Amino acid sequence: MSELQMRQSTHYNRLAIVSLALAAVAGMAVLAGMAVLAVFAVGAGHASLGQIKARGERGRGLALTALVIGYGIAALALASTIYFAAVFSVQQ
């Protein structure tokens, strides 16, 4: 058995699970104007990636999925803010 196999845990990183749950809630809450939850999903996702690397835990895919969702929501929020700012600045 190699050292890498011995070092890998069978447990999922809890912060990765939390980050994915936050990303899912943020994805559902976009219509309610609560996209700010995506910031917490991104933060938890980055922190969990560091923990997974240091501890050899599982859950890298969960953390990456949360990061993709979180950054996607952030990009959508930025684009919609720029759009509405441009539309409402022209209409007076």
All heavy atoms as an XYZ file, in Angstrom:
657
protein
N       0.847     -1.173      0.000
C       0.000      0.000      0.000
C       0.897      1.241      0.000
O       1.788      1.358      0.823
C      -0.903     -0.023      1.235
C      -1.995      1.010      1.191
S      -3.096      0.943      2.613
C      -4.057     -0.490      2.237
N       0.619      2.139     -0.907
C       1.460      3.333     -1.017
C       1.124      4.335      0.089
O       0.085      4.247      0.748
C       1.282      3.988     -2.382
O       0.016      4.588     -2.462
N       2.025      5.293      0.247
C       1.827      6.318      1.280
C       0.603      7.171      0.981
O      -0.135      7.564      1.888
C       3.064      7.204      1.367
C       2.962      8.269      2.439
C       4.191      9.147      2.498
O       5.275      8.694      2.097
O       4.048     10.272      2.963
N       0.352      7.436     -0.296
C      -0.806      8.243     -0.677
C      -2.105      7.532     -0.331
O      -3.041      8.140      0.175
C      -0.763      8.561     -2.175
C      -1.916      9.380     -2.726
C      -1.942     10.763     -2.063
C      -1.812      9.518     -4.219
N      -2.158      6.230     -0.575
C      -3.354      5.470     -0.249
C      -3.578      5.411      1.251
O      -4.711      5.450      1.724
C      -3.265      4.058     -0.815
C      -3.391      3.999     -2.318
C      -3.157      2.591     -2.841
O      -2.544      1.755     -2.168
N      -3.640      2.330     -4.044
N      -2.509      5.322      2.024
C      -2.644      5.282      3.475
C      -3.086      6.647      4.013
O      -3.785      6.730      5.010
C      -1.322      4.864      4.117
C      -0.973      3.414      3.876
S       0.625      2.953      4.531
C       0.449      3.362      6.246
N      -2.656      7.708      3.339
C      -2.933      9.051      3.821
C      -4.357      9.501      3.505
O      -4.933     10.308      4.217
C      -1.933     10.018      3.192
C      -1.955     11.375      3.803
C      -0.772     12.185      3.347
N      -0.957     13.516      3.899
C      -0.880     14.621      3.221
N      -0.590     14.595      1.947
N      -1.076     15.777      3.793
N      -4.933      8.968      2.424
C      -6.270      9.384      2.044
C      -7.292      8.838      3.030
O      -7.299      7.675      3.374
C      -6.605      8.918      0.634
C      -5.912      9.730     -0.427
C      -6.362      9.324     -1.818
O      -6.854      8.230     -2.015
N      -6.185     10.212     -2.762
N      -8.168      9.733      3.431
C      -9.196      9.384      4.396
C     -10.440      8.896      3.667
O     -10.633      9.153      2.493
C      -9.536     10.617      5.233
O     -10.615     10.362      6.083
N     -11.285      8.209      4.380
C     -12.566      7.794      3.807
C     -13.654      8.799      4.129
O     -14.763      8.667      3.654
C     -12.976      6.415      4.355
O     -13.062      6.492      5.778
C     -11.977      5.362      3.952
N     -13.325      9.816      4.931
C     -14.321     10.801      5.337
C     -14.308     11.983      4.385
O     -13.270     12.407      3.905
C     -14.031     11.302      6.747
C     -14.087     10.240      7.802
N     -14.398      8.940      7.547
C     -13.853     10.286      9.123
C     -14.363      8.250      8.670
N     -14.013      9.038      9.646
N     -15.499     12.513      4.158
C     -15.612     13.737      3.370
C     -15.333     14.935      4.269
O     -15.691     14.921      5.450
C     -17.018     13.873      2.770
C     -17.212     13.043      1.529
C     -17.750     11.766      1.613
C     -16.851     13.529      0.290
C     -17.936     11.001      0.483
C     -17.025     12.767     -0.850
C     -17.569     11.510     -0.745
O     -17.746     10.755     -1.867
N     -14.727     15.936      3.699
C     -14.475     17.168      4.431
C     -15.812     17.851      4.701
O     -16.598     18.078      3.781
C     -13.552     18.075      3.609
C     -13.205     19.341      4.331
O     -13.975     20.280      4.329
N     -12.040     19.370      4.927
N     -16.064     18.180      5.954
C     -17.353     18.783      6.329
C     -17.541     20.165      5.728
O     -18.642     20.535      5.353
C     -17.475     18.859      7.846
C     -17.650     17.525      8.485
C     -17.807     17.646      9.973
N     -17.889     16.318     10.561
C     -17.860     16.088     11.852
N     -17.739     17.082     12.690
N     -17.945     14.854     12.305
N     -16.465     20.915      5.633
C     -16.565     22.259      5.073
C     -16.907     22.211      3.587
O     -17.595     23.095      3.075
C     -15.266     23.025      5.311
C     -15.319     24.539      5.154
C     -16.412     25.151      6.009
C     -13.982     25.140      5.518
N     -16.472     21.169      2.896
C     -16.834     20.999      1.487
C     -18.325     20.753      1.345
O     -18.983     21.283      0.435
C     -16.045     19.859      0.864
N     -18.883     19.972      2.257
C     -20.323     19.710      2.245
C     -21.091     20.987      2.545
O     -22.091     21.307      1.894
C     -20.669     18.589      3.248
C     -20.007     17.282      2.808
C     -22.174     18.423      3.377
C     -20.057     16.179      3.832
N     -20.609     21.757      3.524
C     -21.255     23.020      3.876
C     -21.193     24.000      2.709
O     -22.172     24.681      2.401
C     -20.612     23.636      5.142
C     -21.069     25.059      5.367
C     -20.917     22.771      6.354
N     -20.044     24.065      2.023
C     -19.911     24.994      0.904
C     -20.859     24.622     -0.228
O     -21.458     25.497     -0.855
C     -18.468     25.048      0.407
O     -18.083     23.829     -0.177
N     -21.027     23.334     -0.493
C     -21.960     22.911     -1.530
C     -23.399     23.224     -1.125
O     -24.206     23.659     -1.952
C     -21.799     21.422     -1.822
C     -22.639     20.878     -2.963
C     -22.297     21.589     -4.276
C     -22.442     19.387     -3.116
N     -23.733     23.036      0.146
C     -25.080     23.370      0.615
C     -25.341     24.871      0.501
O     -26.426     25.291      0.074
C     -25.255     22.910      2.064
N     -24.358     25.683      0.850
C     -24.510     27.134      0.715
C     -24.676     27.540     -0.748
O     -25.480     28.423     -1.066
C     -23.314     27.861      1.315
C     -23.268     27.969      2.827
C     -21.912     28.486      3.277
C     -24.375     28.877      3.326
N     -23.929     26.904     -1.629
C     -24.051     27.207     -3.058
C     -25.427     26.819     -3.582
O     -26.025     27.548     -4.384
C     -22.960     26.484     -3.839
N     -25.952     25.704     -3.112
C     -27.287     25.278     -3.535
C     -28.352     26.246     -3.041
O     -29.263     26.625     -3.791
C     -27.565     23.868     -3.026
N     -28.236     26.673     -1.794
C     -29.196     27.638     -1.248
C     -29.081     28.968     -1.984
O     -30.086     29.601     -2.306
C     -28.985     27.821      0.270
C     -29.802     28.983      0.804
C     -29.340     26.537      1.004
N     -27.857     29.392     -2.273
C     -27.650     30.644     -3.008
C     -28.224     30.542     -4.412
O     -28.804     31.508     -4.927
C     -26.160     30.990     -3.076
N     -28.090     29.387     -5.033
C     -28.661     29.193     -6.364
C     -30.167     29.278     -6.361
O     -30.772     29.836     -7.284
N     -30.799     28.759     -5.331
C     -32.260     28.836     -5.239
C     -32.723     30.219     -4.796
O     -33.833     30.624     -5.097
C     -32.782     27.771     -4.263
C     -32.641     26.367     -4.785
S     -33.353     25.131     -3.681
C     -32.139     25.094     -2.381
N     -31.876     30.937     -4.085
C     -32.264     32.233     -3.523
C     -31.932     33.405     -4.435
O     -32.154     34.549     -4.059
C     -31.591     32.423     -2.171
N     -31.429     33.136     -5.633
C     -31.076     34.218     -6.547
C     -32.305     35.059     -6.871
O     -32.242     36.298     -6.893
C     -30.433     33.656     -7.839
C     -30.368     34.705     -8.928
C     -29.050     33.133     -7.534
N     -33.418     34.421     -7.104
C     -34.645     35.151     -7.447
C     -35.170     35.964     -6.274
O     -35.884     36.946     -6.471
C     -35.717     34.183     -7.946
C     -35.373     33.443     -9.238
C     -36.467     32.449     -9.577
C     -35.145     34.414    -10.375
N     -34.818     35.583     -5.071
C     -35.266     36.307     -3.887
C     -34.296     37.427     -3.519
O     -34.491     38.109     -2.519
C     -35.420     35.350     -2.711
N     -33.251     37.617     -4.300
C     -32.291     38.681     -4.037
C     -31.288     38.352     -2.951
O     -30.704     39.248     -2.353
N     -31.065     37.094     -2.698
C     -30.138     36.691     -1.640
C     -28.891     36.038     -2.218
O     -28.362     35.085     -1.670
C     -30.844     35.747     -0.668
C     -31.983     36.388      0.086
S     -32.841     35.252      1.163
C     -31.548     34.662      2.209
N     -28.396     36.574     -3.322
C     -27.218     36.011     -3.973
C     -25.959     36.231     -3.156
O     -24.923     35.657     -3.453
C     -27.047     36.615     -5.358
N     -26.040     37.039     -2.113
C     -24.878     37.286     -1.259
C     -24.413     35.996     -0.578
O     -23.257     35.887     -0.177
C     -25.195     38.394     -0.228
C     -26.158     37.911      0.826
C     -23.934     38.917      0.404
N     -25.270     35.013     -0.496
C     -24.876     33.725      0.087
C     -23.791     33.049     -0.743
O     -23.048     32.211     -0.233
C     -26.090     32.805      0.208
C     -27.141     33.206      1.234
C     -28.338     32.279      1.150
C     -26.554     33.189      2.623
N     -23.694     33.419     -2.011
C     -22.654     32.839     -2.870
C     -21.258     33.206     -2.365
O     -20.313     32.446     -2.543
C     -22.840     33.304     -4.307
N     -21.135     34.362     -1.736
C     -19.838     34.778     -1.185
C     -19.378     33.788     -0.113
O     -18.210     33.404     -0.067
C     -19.935     36.206     -0.604
C     -18.664     36.594      0.122
C     -20.272     37.191     -1.697
N     -20.300     33.371      0.720
C     -19.964     32.416      1.776
C     -19.649     31.039      1.194
O     -18.782     30.328      1.704
C     -21.097     32.324      2.793
C     -21.356     33.621      3.494
C     -22.508     34.344      3.252
C     -20.431     34.141      4.384
C     -22.741     35.552      3.887
C     -20.651     35.349      5.026
C     -21.814     36.051      4.779
N     -20.342     30.662      0.127
C     -20.055     29.386     -0.531
C     -18.652     29.386     -1.126
O     -17.925     28.396     -1.018
C     -21.093     29.112     -1.619
N     -18.260     30.512     -1.730
C     -16.916     30.615     -2.315
C     -15.854     30.576     -1.216
O     -14.848     29.869     -1.330
C     -16.796     31.899     -3.165
C     -15.354     32.183     -3.528
C     -17.643     31.775     -4.415
N     -16.072     31.306     -0.148
C     -15.113     31.304      0.961
C     -14.952     29.927      1.580
O     -13.828     29.460      1.821
N     -16.070     29.259      1.821
C     -16.012     27.916      2.405
C     -15.390     26.926      1.427
O     -14.667     26.008      1.838
C     -17.413     27.462      2.801
N     -15.633     27.120      0.144
C     -15.053     26.232     -0.863
C     -13.538     26.332     -0.905
O     -12.834     25.321     -0.966
N     -13.031     27.563     -0.874
C     -11.575     27.738     -0.882
C     -10.945     27.201      0.404
O      -9.884     26.555      0.362
C     -11.213     29.215     -1.063
C     -11.306     29.668     -2.482
N     -10.454     29.234     -3.452
C     -12.165     30.532     -3.090
C     -10.769     29.805     -4.606
N     -11.809     30.588     -4.409
N     -11.570     27.446      1.528
C     -11.043     26.942      2.798
C     -11.051     25.411      2.826
O     -10.095     24.781      3.303
C     -11.858     27.497      3.960
N     -12.106     24.813      2.300
C     -12.182     23.351      2.310
C     -11.141     22.729      1.382
O     -10.611     21.653      1.676
C     -13.582     22.873      1.941
O     -13.894     23.218      0.612
N     -10.832     23.389      0.258
C      -9.785     22.857     -0.613
C      -8.435     22.807      0.113
O      -7.674     21.847     -0.046
C      -9.665     23.697     -1.885
C     -10.726     23.469     -2.951
C     -10.521     24.430     -4.113
C     -10.723     22.038     -3.430
N      -8.161     23.832      0.904
C      -6.928     23.830      1.688
C      -6.913     22.718      2.721
O      -5.887     22.046      2.913
N      -8.036     22.515      3.376
C      -8.120     21.447      4.374
C      -7.992     20.071      3.731
O      -7.339     19.178      4.269
C      -9.447     21.533      5.129
C      -9.539     22.670      6.098
C     -10.877     22.684      6.835
O     -11.758     21.859      6.584
N     -11.023     23.633      7.742
N      -8.624     19.900      2.586
C      -8.582     18.607      1.898
C      -7.154     18.264      1.496
O      -6.708     17.126      1.653
C      -9.525     18.634      0.672
C     -10.984     18.636      1.136
C      -9.254     17.470     -0.259
C     -11.980     18.964      0.054
N      -6.437     19.261      1.016
C      -5.048     19.032      0.609
C      -4.165     18.716      1.815
O      -3.327     17.820      1.766
C      -4.517     20.259     -0.122
C      -3.158     20.063     -0.713
C      -2.741     21.273     -1.527
C      -1.381     21.058     -2.152
N      -0.961     22.216     -2.948
N      -4.371     19.439      2.907
C      -3.534     19.243      4.089
C      -3.839     17.933      4.813
O      -2.926     17.263      5.302
C      -3.715     20.419      5.051
N      -5.097     17.567      4.877
C      -5.506     16.393      5.658
C      -5.667     15.128      4.825
O      -5.840     14.038      5.382
C      -6.827     16.675      6.364
C      -6.768     17.820      7.339
C      -8.131     18.056      7.932
N      -8.154     19.245      8.762
C      -9.262     19.781      9.239
N     -10.439     19.237      8.967
N      -9.211     20.864      9.980
N      -5.688     15.272      3.505
C      -5.889     14.109      2.649
C      -7.300     13.575      2.683
O      -7.519     12.382      2.490
N      -8.267     14.445      2.913
C      -9.658     14.017      2.980
C     -10.279     13.982      1.592
O      -9.708     14.450      0.613
C     -10.458     14.980      3.877
C     -10.043     14.931      5.319
C     -10.770     15.945      6.166
O     -11.019     17.066      5.692
O     -11.085     15.598      7.313
N     -11.484     13.464      1.531
C     -12.254     13.437      0.293
C     -13.138     14.683      0.239
O     -13.315     15.373      1.215
C     -13.125     12.195      0.263
C     -12.318     10.912      0.257
C     -13.185      9.706      0.356
N     -13.971      9.592     -0.882
C     -14.952      8.724     -1.038
N     -15.289      7.919     -0.066
N     -15.602      8.653     -2.174
N     -13.674     14.973     -0.951
C     -14.613     16.076     -1.084
C     -14.129     17.192     -1.993
O     -14.741     18.249     -2.050
N     -13.041     16.939     -2.719
C     -12.516     17.976     -3.607
C     -13.539     18.335     -4.679
O     -13.718     19.501     -5.010
C     -11.213     17.502     -4.249
C     -10.529     18.567     -5.064
C      -9.145     18.100     -5.527
N      -8.410     19.193     -6.123
C      -8.479     19.526     -7.408
N      -9.249     18.834     -8.213
N      -7.784     20.538     -7.873
N     -14.237     17.352     -5.207
C     -15.268     17.604     -6.226
C     -16.414     18.439     -5.683
O     -16.952     19.301     -6.386
N     -16.792     18.183     -4.436
C     -17.856     18.977     -3.811
C     -17.440     20.433     -3.687
O     -18.212     21.350     -3.982
C     -18.190     18.420     -2.429
C     -18.700     16.984     -2.345
C     -18.873     16.574     -0.889
C     -19.999     16.839     -3.085
N     -16.200     20.654     -3.249
C     -15.702     22.013     -3.076
C     -15.595     22.733     -4.413
O     -15.956     23.914     -4.527
C     -14.351     21.987     -2.369
N     -15.105     22.035     -5.428
C     -14.992     22.650     -6.748
C     -16.360     22.977     -7.337
O     -16.548     24.023     -7.976
C     -14.205     21.744     -7.696
C     -12.717     21.612     -7.398
C     -12.074     20.600     -8.327
C     -12.028     22.957     -7.503
N     -17.329     22.102     -7.123
C     -18.691     22.368     -7.594
C     -19.265     23.604     -6.907
O     -19.892     24.452     -7.552
C     -19.594     21.150     -7.334
O     -19.031     20.017     -7.984
C     -21.002     21.386     -7.840
N     -19.036     23.727     -5.611
C     -19.503     24.905     -4.878
C     -18.832     26.170     -5.391
O     -19.476     27.216     -5.515
C     -19.244     24.733     -3.387
N     -17.547     26.087     -5.722
C     -16.837     27.249     -6.259
C     -17.389     27.653     -7.623
O     -17.583     28.845     -7.897
C     -15.338     26.960     -6.364
C     -14.583     26.953     -5.039
C     -13.153     26.471     -5.257
C     -14.589     28.321     -4.414
N     -17.661     26.687     -8.474
C     -18.213     26.995     -9.798
C     -19.581     27.655     -9.672
O     -19.862     28.670    -10.322
C     -18.286     25.716    -10.661
C     -19.110     25.941    -11.911
C     -16.892     25.247    -11.021
N     -20.426     27.104     -8.817
C     -21.762     27.681     -8.620
C     -21.652     29.071     -8.008
O     -22.310     30.012     -8.443
C     -22.634     26.755     -7.747
C     -22.930     25.454     -8.486
C     -23.932     27.447     -7.351
C     -23.576     24.389     -7.626
N     -20.824     29.209     -6.996
C     -20.673     30.493     -6.322
C     -20.143     31.580     -7.229
O     -20.670     32.701     -7.263
N     -19.086     31.264     -7.987
C     -18.543     32.253     -8.912
C     -19.517     32.532    -10.059
O     -19.587     33.651    -10.564
C     -17.188     31.804     -9.457
C     -16.037     32.093     -8.518
C     -15.202     31.072     -8.081
C     -15.789     33.375     -8.063
C     -14.143     31.334     -7.222
C     -14.737     33.645     -7.207
C     -13.916     32.623     -6.793
O     -12.872     32.883     -5.942
N     -20.274     31.538    -10.480
C     -21.282     31.750    -11.520
C     -22.369     32.707    -11.064
O     -22.784     33.605    -11.815
N     -22.824     32.538     -9.835
C     -23.836     33.445     -9.290
C     -23.260     34.849     -9.142
O     -23.936     35.840     -9.437
C     -24.368     32.913     -7.944
C     -25.166     31.634     -8.177
C     -25.223     33.955     -7.235
C     -25.537     30.904     -6.911
N     -22.018     34.938     -8.710
C     -21.371     36.252     -8.571
C     -21.249     36.948     -9.930
O     -21.493     38.157    -10.045
C     -20.005     36.093     -7.924
N     -20.881     36.200    -10.971
C     -20.774     36.777    -12.310
C     -22.140     37.225    -12.819
O     -22.271     38.302    -13.428
C     -20.152     35.769    -13.268
N     -23.164     36.430    -12.557
C     -24.527     36.790    -12.958
C     -24.991     38.049    -12.225
O     -25.599     38.940    -12.827
C     -25.484     35.634    -12.675
C     -26.936     35.846    -13.031
C     -27.107     35.992    -14.537
C     -27.779     34.694    -12.523
N     -24.685     38.142    -10.945
C     -25.070     39.324    -10.171
C     -24.343     40.565    -10.669
O     -24.938     41.651    -10.785
C     -24.776     39.100     -8.691
N     -23.067     40.428    -11.000
C     -22.309     41.562    -11.527
C     -22.843     42.009    -12.878
O     -23.029     43.211    -13.121
C     -20.825     41.195    -11.645
C     -19.910     42.278    -12.210
C     -19.892     43.495    -11.283
C     -18.514     41.738    -12.411
N     -23.123     41.043    -13.753
C     -23.655     41.381    -15.075
C     -25.016     42.057    -14.972
O     -25.288     43.042    -15.674
C     -23.748     40.127    -15.937
N     -25.874     41.566    -14.098
C     -27.196     42.183    -13.961
C     -27.098     43.566    -13.326
O     -27.858     44.471    -13.690
C     -28.130     41.292    -13.143
O     -27.689     41.177    -11.813
N     -26.156     43.771    -12.424
C     -25.965     45.097    -11.832
C     -25.500     46.092    -12.884
O     -26.008     47.221    -12.954
C     -24.936     45.027    -10.690
O     -25.415     44.120     -9.698
C     -24.706     46.394    -10.071
N     -24.561     45.690    -13.717
C     -24.074     46.571    -14.787
C     -25.198     46.866    -15.776
O     -25.384     48.007    -16.212
C     -22.857     45.949    -15.488
C     -21.673     45.934    -14.530
C     -22.498     46.696    -16.767
C     -20.484     45.135    -15.023
N     -25.983     45.855    -16.119
C     -27.095     46.043    -17.050
C     -28.113     47.037    -16.493
O     -28.514     47.980    -17.184
C     -27.767     44.703    -17.349
C     -29.041     44.843    -18.136
C     -29.000     45.110    -19.496
C     -30.279     44.721    -17.515
C     -30.169     45.250    -20.219
C     -31.451     44.860    -18.231
C     -31.397     45.123    -19.582
O     -32.555     45.264    -20.292
N     -28.545     46.833    -15.267
C     -29.551     47.724    -14.692
C     -29.011     49.131    -14.475
O     -29.731     50.112    -14.618
C     -30.109     47.151    -13.392
C     -31.089     46.034    -13.621
C     -30.790     44.746    -13.197
C     -32.276     46.253    -14.277
C     -31.671     43.723    -13.421
C     -33.180     45.225    -14.507
C     -32.874     43.948    -14.079
N     -27.733     49.242    -14.142
C     -27.132     50.572    -13.999
C     -27.120     51.294    -15.342
O     -27.394     52.498    -15.419
C     -25.721     50.458    -13.445
N     -26.822     50.579    -16.409
C     -26.804     51.192    -17.739
C     -28.202     51.570    -18.197
O     -28.421     52.649    -18.761
C     -26.155     50.242    -18.742
N     -29.182     50.705    -17.941
C     -30.558     50.972    -18.382
C     -31.147     52.148    -17.610
O     -31.755     53.048    -18.205
C     -31.439     49.712    -18.212
C     -32.915     50.040    -18.355
C     -31.028     48.648    -19.213
N     -30.972     52.163    -16.311
C     -31.590     53.221    -15.516
C     -30.832     54.541    -15.580
O     -31.388     55.586    -15.244
C     -31.768     52.776    -14.071
C     -32.841     51.743    -13.915
C     -32.546     50.487    -13.398
C     -34.144     52.002    -14.304
C     -33.530     49.531    -13.256
C     -35.135     51.055    -14.173
C     -34.834     49.808    -13.654
N     -29.581     54.537    -16.001
C     -28.865     55.793    -16.148
C     -29.292     56.527    -17.414
O     -29.201     57.742    -17.504
C     -27.350     55.568    -16.172
O     -26.975     54.891    -17.347
N     -29.776     55.773    -18.413
C     -30.232     56.382    -19.669
C     -31.646     56.929    -19.505
O     -31.977     57.987    -20.028
C     -30.172     55.341    -20.817
C     -30.794     55.895    -22.078
C     -28.733     54.926    -21.058
N     -32.511     56.222    -18.802
C     -33.905     56.663    -18.610
C     -33.977     57.676    -17.483
O     -33.702     57.385    -16.344
C     -34.774     55.451    -18.258
C     -34.859     54.441    -19.365
C     -35.689     53.245    -18.931
O     -36.140     53.175    -17.802
N     -35.876     52.317    -19.838
N     -34.362     58.903    -17.852
C     -34.499     59.928    -16.809
C     -35.829     60.587    -16.858
O     -36.570     60.742    -17.664
C     -33.398     60.955    -16.956
C     -32.065     60.370    -16.612
C     -30.971     61.422    -16.648
O     -31.238     62.608    -16.659
N     -29.754     60.973    -16.653
